[in-house]
Amino acid sequence: MGLTLDELRDGDKTMQVNGLGVLVGEQDSHYTEGIEVDYIDDYRGKGLVINTGHSC
């Protein structure tokens, strides 16, 4: 069983990023261009890092 943070709804898109299944709402799909997902394990800790290429 995989980790699920939301359920698929009409209009949603699914994509694979570095082997990770990602569910994207229809209104947010333009944010996924160039997305990078990585897992880190270093002096800062462990966890997922998501880089969208967009500045905050």
mmCIF file of the N, C-alpha and C atoms, coordinates in Angstrom:
data_MODEL
# 
_entry.id   MODEL 
# 
loop_
_atom_site.group_PDB 
_atom_site.id 
_atom_site.type_symbol 
_atom_site.label_atom_id 
_atom_site.label_alt_id 
_atom_site.label_comp_id 
_atom_site.label_asym_id 
_atom_site.label_entity_id 
_atom_site.label_seq_id 
_atom_site.pdbx_PDB_ins_code 
_atom_site.Cartn_x 
_atom_site.Cartn_y 
_atom_site.Cartn_z 
_atom_site.occupancy 
_atom_site.B_iso_or_equiv 
_atom_site.pdbx_formal_charge 
_atom_site.auth_seq_id 
_atom_site.auth_comp_id 
_atom_site.auth_asym_id 
_atom_site.auth_atom_id 
_atom_site.pdbx_PDB_model_num 
ATOM 1   N N  . MET A 1 1  ? 0.844   -1.177 0.000   1.00 0.00 ? 1  MET A N  1 
ATOM 2   C CA . MET A 1 1  ? 0.000   0.000  0.000   1.00 0.00 ? 1  MET A CA 1 
ATOM 3   C C  . MET A 1 1  ? 0.890   1.241  0.000   1.00 0.00 ? 1  MET A C  1 
ATOM 4   N N  . GLY A 1 2  ? 0.531   2.248  -0.782  1.00 0.00 ? 2  GLY A N  1 
ATOM 5   C CA . GLY A 1 2  ? 1.308   3.473  -0.860  1.00 0.00 ? 2  GLY A CA 1 
ATOM 6   C C  . GLY A 1 2  ? 0.711   4.581  -0.009  1.00 0.00 ? 2  GLY A C  1 
ATOM 7   N N  . LEU A 1 3  ? 1.477   5.611  0.180   1.00 0.00 ? 3  LEU A N  1 
ATOM 8   C CA . LEU A 1 3  ? 1.030   6.788  0.904   1.00 0.00 ? 3  LEU A CA 1 
ATOM 9   C C  . LEU A 1 3  ? 0.043   7.560  0.043   1.00 0.00 ? 3  LEU A C  1 
ATOM 10  N N  . THR A 1 4  ? -1.087  7.912  0.604   1.00 0.00 ? 4  THR A N  1 
ATOM 11  C CA . THR A 1 4  ? -2.102  8.672  -0.124  1.00 0.00 ? 4  THR A CA 1 
ATOM 12  C C  . THR A 1 4  ? -2.413  9.942  0.651   1.00 0.00 ? 4  THR A C  1 
ATOM 13  N N  . LEU A 1 5  ? -2.288  11.078 -0.012  1.00 0.00 ? 5  LEU A N  1 
ATOM 14  C CA . LEU A 1 5  ? -2.593  12.351 0.618   1.00 0.00 ? 5  LEU A CA 1 
ATOM 15  C C  . LEU A 1 5  ? -3.908  12.934 0.129   1.00 0.00 ? 5  LEU A C  1 
ATOM 16  N N  . ASP A 1 6  ? -4.433  12.378 -0.959  1.00 0.00 ? 6  ASP A N  1 
ATOM 17  C CA . ASP A 1 6  ? -5.698  12.864 -1.504  1.00 0.00 ? 6  ASP A CA 1 
ATOM 18  C C  . ASP A 1 6  ? -6.270  11.783 -2.399  1.00 0.00 ? 6  ASP A C  1 
ATOM 19  N N  . GLU A 1 7  ? -7.502  11.932 -2.779  1.00 0.00 ? 7  GLU A N  1 
ATOM 20  C CA . GLU A 1 7  ? -8.179  10.993 -3.665  1.00 0.00 ? 7  GLU A CA 1 
ATOM 21  C C  . GLU A 1 7  ? -8.342  11.610 -5.049  1.00 0.00 ? 7  GLU A C  1 
ATOM 22  N N  . LEU A 1 8  ? -8.300  10.779 -6.081  1.00 0.00 ? 8  LEU A N  1 
ATOM 23  C CA . LEU A 1 8  ? -8.468  11.222 -7.461  1.00 0.00 ? 8  LEU A CA 1 
ATOM 24  C C  . LEU A 1 8  ? -9.884  11.735 -7.678  1.00 0.00 ? 8  LEU A C  1 
ATOM 25  N N  . ARG A 1 9  ? -9.982  12.920 -8.276  1.00 0.00 ? 9  ARG A N  1 
ATOM 26  C CA . ARG A 1 9  ? -11.277 13.533 -8.590  1.00 0.00 ? 9  ARG A CA 1 
ATOM 27  C C  . ARG A 1 9  ? -11.339 13.798 -10.081 1.00 0.00 ? 9  ARG A C  1 
ATOM 28  N N  . ASP A 1 10 ? -12.541 14.030 -10.600 1.00 0.00 ? 10 ASP A N  1 
ATOM 29  C CA . ASP A 1 10 ? -12.705 14.350 -12.021 1.00 0.00 ? 10 ASP A CA 1 
ATOM 30  C C  . ASP A 1 10 ? -11.847 15.547 -12.383 1.00 0.00 ? 10 ASP A C  1 
ATOM 31  N N  . GLY A 1 11 ? -11.113 15.447 -13.495 1.00 0.00 ? 11 GLY A N  1 
ATOM 32  C CA . GLY A 1 11 ? -10.275 16.531 -13.961 1.00 0.00 ? 11 GLY A CA 1 
ATOM 33  C C  . GLY A 1 11 ? -8.850  16.480 -13.428 1.00 0.00 ? 11 GLY A C  1 
ATOM 34  N N  . ASP A 1 12 ? -8.606  15.684 -12.364 1.00 0.00 ? 12 ASP A N  1 
ATOM 35  C CA . ASP A 1 12 ? -7.258  15.562 -11.820 1.00 0.00 ? 12 ASP A CA 1 
ATOM 36  C C  . ASP A 1 12 ? -6.368  14.790 -12.781 1.00 0.00 ? 12 ASP A C  1 
ATOM 37  N N  . LYS A 1 13 ? -5.077  15.030 -12.685 1.00 0.00 ? 13 LYS A N  1 
ATOM 38  C CA . LYS A 1 13 ? -4.105  14.341 -13.518 1.00 0.00 ? 13 LYS A CA 1 
ATOM 39  C C  . LYS A 1 13 ? -3.129  13.599 -12.618 1.00 0.00 ? 13 LYS A C  1 
ATOM 40  N N  . THR A 1 14 ? -2.667  12.456 -13.075 1.00 0.00 ? 14 THR A N  1 
ATOM 41  C CA . THR A 1 14 ? -1.633  11.733 -12.364 1.00 0.00 ? 14 THR A CA 1 
ATOM 42  C C  . THR A 1 14 ? -0.373  11.725 -13.223 1.00 0.00 ? 14 THR A C  1 
ATOM 43  N N  . MET A 1 15 ? 0.767   11.798 -12.583 1.00 0.00 ? 15 MET A N  1 
ATOM 44  C CA . MET A 1 15 ? 2.026   11.780 -13.301 1.00 0.00 ? 15 MET A CA 1 
ATOM 45  C C  . MET A 1 15 ? 3.072   11.067 -12.458 1.00 0.00 ? 15 MET A C  1 
ATOM 46  N N  . GLN A 1 16 ? 4.123   10.624 -13.094 1.00 0.00 ? 16 GLN A N  1 
ATOM 47  C CA . GLN A 1 16 ? 5.241   9.985  -12.411 1.00 0.00 ? 16 GLN A CA 1 
ATOM 48  C C  . GLN A 1 16 ? 6.415   10.952 -12.403 1.00 0.00 ? 16 GLN A C  1 
ATOM 49  N N  . VAL A 1 17 ? 6.966   11.201 -11.224 1.00 0.00 ? 17 VAL A N  1 
ATOM 50  C CA . VAL A 1 17 ? 8.139   12.056 -11.075 1.00 0.00 ? 17 VAL A CA 1 
ATOM 51  C C  . VAL A 1 17 ? 9.179   11.254 -10.315 1.00 0.00 ? 17 VAL A C  1 
ATOM 52  N N  . ASN A 1 18 ? 10.257  10.879 -11.002 1.00 0.00 ? 18 ASN A N  1 
ATOM 53  C CA . ASN A 1 18 ? 11.316  10.067 -10.391 1.00 0.00 ? 18 ASN A CA 1 
ATOM 54  C C  . ASN A 1 18 ? 10.750  8.812  -9.736  1.00 0.00 ? 18 ASN A C  1 
ATOM 55  N N  . GLY A 1 19 ? 9.771   8.184  -10.370 1.00 0.00 ? 19 GLY A N  1 
ATOM 56  C CA . GLY A 1 19 ? 9.186   6.954  -9.849  1.00 0.00 ? 19 GLY A CA 1 
ATOM 57  C C  . GLY A 1 19 ? 8.129   7.162  -8.778  1.00 0.00 ? 19 GLY A C  1 
ATOM 58  N N  . LEU A 1 20 ? 7.809   8.385  -8.455  1.00 0.00 ? 20 LEU A N  1 
ATOM 59  C CA . LEU A 1 20 ? 6.812   8.710  -7.438  1.00 0.00 ? 20 LEU A CA 1 
ATOM 60  C C  . LEU A 1 20 ? 5.525   9.138  -8.126  1.00 0.00 ? 20 LEU A C  1 
ATOM 61  N N  . GLY A 1 21 ? 4.411   8.508  -7.776  1.00 0.00 ? 21 GLY A N  1 
ATOM 62  C CA . GLY A 1 21 ? 3.125   8.898  -8.339  1.00 0.00 ? 21 GLY A CA 1 
ATOM 63  C C  . GLY A 1 21 ? 2.647   10.194 -7.705  1.00 0.00 ? 21 GLY A C  1 
ATOM 64  N N  . VAL A 1 22 ? 2.291   11.164 -8.546  1.00 0.00 ? 22 VAL A N  1 
ATOM 65  C CA . VAL A 1 22 ? 1.857   12.481 -8.073  1.00 0.00 ? 22 VAL A CA 1 
ATOM 66  C C  . VAL A 1 22 ? 0.476   12.771 -8.632  1.00 0.00 ? 22 VAL A C  1 
ATOM 67  N N  . LEU A 1 23 ? -0.422  13.176 -7.770  1.00 0.00 ? 23 LEU A N  1 
ATOM 68  C CA . LEU A 1 23 ? -1.784  13.548 -8.152  1.00 0.00 ? 23 LEU A CA 1 
ATOM 69  C C  . LEU A 1 23 ? -1.858  15.070 -8.173  1.00 0.00 ? 23 LEU A C  1 
ATOM 70  N N  . VAL A 1 24 ? -2.304  15.632 -9.297  1.00 0.00 ? 24 VAL A N  1 
ATOM 71  C CA . VAL A 1 24 ? -2.332  17.082 -9.474  1.00 0.00 ? 24 VAL A CA 1 
ATOM 72  C C  . VAL A 1 24 ? -3.741  17.515 -9.826  1.00 0.00 ? 24 VAL A C  1 
ATOM 73  N N  . GLY A 1 25 ? -4.249  18.491 -9.076  1.00 0.00 ? 25 GLY A N  1 
ATOM 74  C CA . GLY A 1 25 ? -5.552  19.051 -9.382  1.00 0.00 ? 25 GLY A CA 1 
ATOM 75  C C  . GLY A 1 25 ? -5.521  19.796 -10.705 1.00 0.00 ? 25 GLY A C  1 
ATOM 76  N N  . GLU A 1 26 ? -6.635  19.772 -11.404 1.00 0.00 ? 26 GLU A N  1 
ATOM 77  C CA . GLU A 1 26 ? -6.710  20.381 -12.734 1.00 0.00 ? 26 GLU A CA 1 
ATOM 78  C C  . GLU A 1 26 ? -6.253  21.837 -12.734 1.00 0.00 ? 26 GLU A C  1 
ATOM 79  N N  . GLN A 1 27 ? -6.655  22.615 -11.733 1.00 0.00 ? 27 GLN A N  1 
ATOM 80  C CA . GLN A 1 27 ? -6.308  24.035 -11.695 1.00 0.00 ? 27 GLN A CA 1 
ATOM 81  C C  . GLN A 1 27 ? -4.842  24.287 -11.375 1.00 0.00 ? 27 GLN A C  1 
ATOM 82  N N  . ASP A 1 28 ? -4.115  23.258 -10.873 1.00 0.00 ? 28 ASP A N  1 
ATOM 83  C CA . ASP A 1 28 ? -2.711  23.423 -10.497 1.00 0.00 ? 28 ASP A CA 1 
ATOM 84  C C  . ASP A 1 28 ? -1.740  22.761 -11.466 1.00 0.00 ? 28 ASP A C  1 
ATOM 85  N N  . SER A 1 29 ? -2.229  22.184 -12.541 1.00 0.00 ? 29 SER A N  1 
ATOM 86  C CA . SER A 1 29 ? -1.372  21.410 -13.431 1.00 0.00 ? 29 SER A CA 1 
ATOM 87  C C  . SER A 1 29 ? -0.271  22.252 -14.077 1.00 0.00 ? 29 SER A C  1 
ATOM 88  N N  . HIS A 1 30 ? -0.478  23.547 -14.245 1.00 0.00 ? 30 HIS A N  1 
ATOM 89  C CA . HIS A 1 30 ? 0.557   24.394 -14.852 1.00 0.00 ? 30 HIS A CA 1 
ATOM 90  C C  . HIS A 1 30 ? 1.785   24.537 -13.950 1.00 0.00 ? 30 HIS A C  1 
ATOM 91  N N  . TYR A 1 31 ? 1.653   24.244 -12.644 1.00 0.00 ? 31 TYR A N  1 
ATOM 92  C CA . TYR A 1 31 ? 2.785   24.324 -11.718 1.00 0.00 ? 31 TYR A CA 1 
ATOM 93  C C  . TYR A 1 31 ? 3.725   23.124 -11.826 1.00 0.00 ? 31 TYR A C  1 
ATOM 94  N N  . THR A 1 32 ? 3.323   22.077 -12.524 1.00 0.00 ? 32 THR A N  1 
ATOM 95  C CA . THR A 1 32 ? 4.112   20.846 -12.561 1.00 0.00 ? 32 THR A CA 1 
ATOM 96  C C  . THR A 1 32 ? 5.191   20.837 -13.633 1.00 0.00 ? 32 THR A C  1 
ATOM 97  N N  . GLU A 1 33 ? 5.220   21.817 -14.498 1.00 0.00 ? 33 GLU A N  1 
ATOM 98  C CA . GLU A 1 33 ? 6.248   21.857 -15.531 1.00 0.00 ? 33 GLU A CA 1 
ATOM 99  C C  . GLU A 1 33 ? 7.617   22.026 -14.886 1.00 0.00 ? 33 GLU A C  1 
ATOM 100 N N  . GLY A 1 34 ? 8.517   21.088 -15.158 1.00 0.00 ? 34 GLY A N  1 
ATOM 101 C CA . GLY A 1 34 ? 9.864   21.152 -14.624 1.00 0.00 ? 34 GLY A CA 1 
ATOM 102 C C  . GLY A 1 34 ? 10.005  20.727 -13.175 1.00 0.00 ? 34 GLY A C  1 
ATOM 103 N N  . ILE A 1 35 ? 8.978   20.107 -12.586 1.00 0.00 ? 35 ILE A N  1 
ATOM 104 C CA . ILE A 1 35 ? 9.027   19.709 -11.193 1.00 0.00 ? 35 ILE A CA 1 
ATOM 105 C C  . ILE A 1 35 ? 10.084  18.619 -10.972 1.00 0.00 ? 35 ILE A C  1 
ATOM 106 N N  . GLU A 1 36 ? 10.787  18.710 -9.847  1.00 0.00 ? 36 GLU A N  1 
ATOM 107 C CA . GLU A 1 36 ? 11.760  17.704 -9.441  1.00 0.00 ? 36 GLU A CA 1 
ATOM 108 C C  . GLU A 1 36 ? 11.433  17.262 -8.022  1.00 0.00 ? 36 GLU A C  1 
ATOM 109 N N  . VAL A 1 37 ? 11.437  15.958 -7.786  1.00 0.00 ? 37 VAL A N  1 
ATOM 110 C CA . VAL A 1 37 ? 11.202  15.407 -6.457  1.00 0.00 ? 37 VAL A CA 1 
ATOM 111 C C  . VAL A 1 37 ? 12.420  14.573 -6.096  1.00 0.00 ? 37 VAL A C  1 
ATOM 112 N N  . ASP A 1 38 ? 12.945  14.800 -4.903  1.00 0.00 ? 38 ASP A N  1 
ATOM 113 C CA . ASP A 1 38 ? 14.130  14.076 -4.454  1.00 0.00 ? 38 ASP A CA 1 
ATOM 114 C C  . ASP A 1 38 ? 13.953  13.711 -2.989  1.00 0.00 ? 38 ASP A C  1 
ATOM 115 N N  . TYR A 1 39 ? 14.697  12.714 -2.542  1.00 0.00 ? 39 TYR A N  1 
ATOM 116 C CA . TYR A 1 39 ? 14.714  12.321 -1.137  1.00 0.00 ? 39 TYR A CA 1 
ATOM 117 C C  . TYR A 1 39 ? 16.098  12.624 -0.599  1.00 0.00 ? 39 TYR A C  1 
ATOM 118 N N  . ILE A 1 40 ? 16.169  13.354 0.506   1.00 0.00 ? 40 ILE A N  1 
ATOM 119 C CA . ILE A 1 40 ? 17.464  13.663 1.093   1.00 0.00 ? 40 ILE A CA 1 
ATOM 120 C C  . ILE A 1 40 ? 17.636  12.944 2.424   1.00 0.00 ? 40 ILE A C  1 
ATOM 121 N N  . ASP A 1 41 ? 18.869  12.645 2.743   1.00 0.00 ? 41 ASP A N  1 
ATOM 122 C CA . ASP A 1 41 ? 19.249  12.048 4.024   1.00 0.00 ? 41 ASP A CA 1 
ATOM 123 C C  . ASP A 1 41 ? 20.638  12.603 4.324   1.00 0.00 ? 41 ASP A C  1 
ATOM 124 N N  . ASP A 1 42 ? 20.666  13.769 4.981   1.00 0.00 ? 42 ASP A N  1 
ATOM 125 C CA . ASP A 1 42 ? 21.936  14.411 5.273   1.00 0.00 ? 42 ASP A CA 1 
ATOM 126 C C  . ASP A 1 42 ? 21.878  15.057 6.650   1.00 0.00 ? 42 ASP A C  1 
ATOM 127 N N  . TYR A 1 43 ? 22.815  15.949 6.943   1.00 0.00 ? 43 TYR A N  1 
ATOM 128 C CA . TYR A 1 43 ? 22.898  16.576 8.257   1.00 0.00 ? 43 TYR A CA 1 
ATOM 129 C C  . TYR A 1 43 ? 21.641  17.374 8.632   1.00 0.00 ? 43 TYR A C  1 
ATOM 130 N N  . ARG A 1 44 ? 20.835  17.759 7.639   1.00 0.00 ? 44 ARG A N  1 
ATOM 131 C CA . ARG A 1 44 ? 19.603  18.505 7.909   1.00 0.00 ? 44 ARG A CA 1 
ATOM 132 C C  . ARG A 1 44 ? 18.450  17.602 8.274   1.00 0.00 ? 44 ARG A C  1 
ATOM 133 N N  . GLY A 1 45 ? 18.570  16.314 7.957   1.00 0.00 ? 45 GLY A N  1 
ATOM 134 C CA . GLY A 1 45 ? 17.511  15.359 8.244   1.00 0.00 ? 45 GLY A CA 1 
ATOM 135 C C  . GLY A 1 45 ? 17.163  14.538 7.025   1.00 0.00 ? 45 GLY A C  1 
ATOM 136 N N  . LYS A 1 46 ? 16.037  13.866 7.108   1.00 0.00 ? 46 LYS A N  1 
ATOM 137 C CA . LYS A 1 46 ? 15.550  13.021 6.021   1.00 0.00 ? 46 LYS A CA 1 
ATOM 138 C C  . LYS A 1 46 ? 14.198  13.534 5.554   1.00 0.00 ? 46 LYS A C  1 
ATOM 139 N N  . GLY A 1 47 ? 13.942  13.407 4.262   1.00 0.00 ? 47 GLY A N  1 
ATOM 140 C CA . GLY A 1 47 ? 12.627  13.783 3.766   1.00 0.00 ? 47 GLY A CA 1 
ATOM 141 C C  . GLY A 1 47 ? 12.615  14.098 2.292   1.00 0.00 ? 47 GLY A C  1 
ATOM 142 N N  . LEU A 1 48 ? 11.423  14.349 1.799   1.00 0.00 ? 48 LEU A N  1 
ATOM 143 C CA . LEU A 1 48 ? 11.244  14.704 0.392   1.00 0.00 ? 48 LEU A CA 1 
ATOM 144 C C  . LEU A 1 48 ? 11.521  16.186 0.178   1.00 0.00 ? 48 LEU A C  1 
ATOM 145 N N  . VAL A 1 49 ? 12.152  16.470 -0.936  1.00 0.00 ? 49 VAL A N  1 
ATOM 146 C CA . VAL A 1 49 ? 12.387  17.844 -1.369  1.00 0.00 ? 49 VAL A CA 1 
ATOM 147 C C  . VAL A 1 49 ? 11.705  17.997 -2.713  1.00 0.00 ? 49 VAL A C  1 
ATOM 148 N N  . ILE A 1 50 ? 10.846  18.994 -2.824  1.00 0.00 ? 50 ILE A N  1 
ATOM 149 C CA . ILE A 1 50 ? 10.129  19.238 -4.070  1.00 0.00 ? 50 ILE A CA 1 
ATOM 150 C C  . ILE A 1 50 ? 10.560  20.590 -4.605  1.00 0.00 ? 50 ILE A C  1 
ATOM 151 N N  . ASN A 1 51 ? 11.138  20.583 -5.803  1.00 0.00 ? 51 ASN A N  1 
ATOM 152 C CA . ASN A 1 51 ? 11.598  21.804 -6.449  1.00 0.00 ? 51 ASN A CA 1 
ATOM 153 C C  . ASN A 1 51 ? 10.751  22.017 -7.704  1.00 0.00 ? 51 ASN A C  1 
ATOM 154 N N  . THR A 1 52 ? 10.034  23.124 -7.730  1.00 0.00 ? 52 THR A N  1 
ATOM 155 C CA . THR A 1 52 ? 9.175   23.406 -8.876  1.00 0.00 ? 52 THR A CA 1 
ATOM 156 C C  . THR A 1 52 ? 9.844   24.298 -9.907  1.00 0.00 ? 52 THR A C  1 
ATOM 157 N N  . GLY A 1 53 ? 10.962  24.895 -9.539  1.00 0.00 ? 53 GLY A N  1 
ATOM 158 C CA . GLY A 1 53 ? 11.612  25.817 -10.445 1.00 0.00 ? 53 GLY A CA 1 
ATOM 159 C C  . GLY A 1 53 ? 11.007  27.204 -10.402 1.00 0.00 ? 53 GLY A C  1 
ATOM 160 N N  . HIS A 1 54 ? 9.929   27.369 -9.636  1.00 0.00 ? 54 HIS A N  1 
ATOM 161 C CA . HIS A 1 54 ? 9.281   28.685 -9.491  1.00 0.00 ? 54 HIS A CA 1 
ATOM 162 C C  . HIS A 1 54 ? 9.801   29.344 -8.226  1.00 0.00 ? 54 HIS A C  1 
ATOM 163 N N  . SER A 1 55 ? 10.068  30.626 -8.267  1.00 0.00 ? 55 SER A N  1 
ATOM 164 C CA . SER A 1 55 ? 10.512  31.317 -7.066  1.00 0.00 ? 55 SER A CA 1 
ATOM 165 C C  . SER A 1 55 ? 9.322   31.585 -6.161  1.00 0.00 ? 55 SER A C  1 
ATOM 166 N N  . CYS A 1 56 ? 9.604   31.689 -4.878  1.00 0.00 ? 56 CYS A N  1 
ATOM 167 C CA . CYS A 1 56 ? 8.546   31.946 -3.874  1.00 0.00 ? 56 CYS A CA 1 
ATOM 168 C C  . CYS A 1 56 ? 8.337   33.409 -3.678  1.00 0.00 ? 56 CYS A C  1 
# 
